[in-house]
Amino acid sequence: MNIWEFSAVIMRRLLAWAGFSLATGAAMLAQPDRFWRGVGAQFAGWALVNAAIAAFGGRAAARRQASLPDPLSAPAQSEQRRSLKRLLWINTGLDVLYVLGGLALAGSAAPEDRRRRGTGAGIQLQGAFLFFFDLVHALLLGRK
């Protein structure tokens, strides 16, 4: 699989996660418990952001590929691989910050503030998924 195909696979997987998050978030938003509505709001919000990243990222990669005289050449493949790998490692670091932010938000909530605790939990869950998503793809890219 060349780097352009690998990049497209990543975008499709992120879009699938966005779809799952949106459906799950919508179901949680319908729950009477404020905790689950807080989690659901985060799932729905992150779904929209992830879908936008997948759509724009996929289009940007396609434009880059089309702009190169020989996108399958070794130098073009190497440059794109290096760029994507760097982006995935940066995102992995940011994902840790999301999880820590979610922990801080949930931890700072009063025990009776179930929505805020749910919001923090939702951020943690989304950040944790994205951490493993980015880490696995960065490691897979490093093996190629």
C-alpha positions, 0 to 999 in steps of 0.5 A: 500500500502506498502512502496515499492509500494509507492516508485515505484509509486513515481518513475513512477510519476517522470518518467511521469513528465520527459516525459511531460517535455521532450515533452514540452521542445522539442516543446519550443526549436522549437519556434523562441522566445529566451525566450521560447527556454530558458524555453524549454532547462530547461524543456528538461534538467530537464527531463533527470535528473528526468528520471535518478533519477526515473530509478536509484531510482527505481532500488536502492529501488528494490535492497534494497527490495531484499536484506532484509530477510523480506522486508514486516516486520514492522521494514523494512517498518519503516526504508524504510519509514523513509529513503524515508521521510527524502529524500523527505524533503531534496529534498523539501528544495533543490527545494526552492533553485532551484526556488530562483536560477531561480528567481535570474538568470531571475532577473539578465538578461538584459531586452533584454536577453530573453534567460537568462530570459527564462532559469531562468523561466524554472528553476523556473517552474521545481523547483516549480513542484518538490517542490509540488511533493516532499512536497505532497509525504512527507506529504502522507508518513507522514500519513501512 
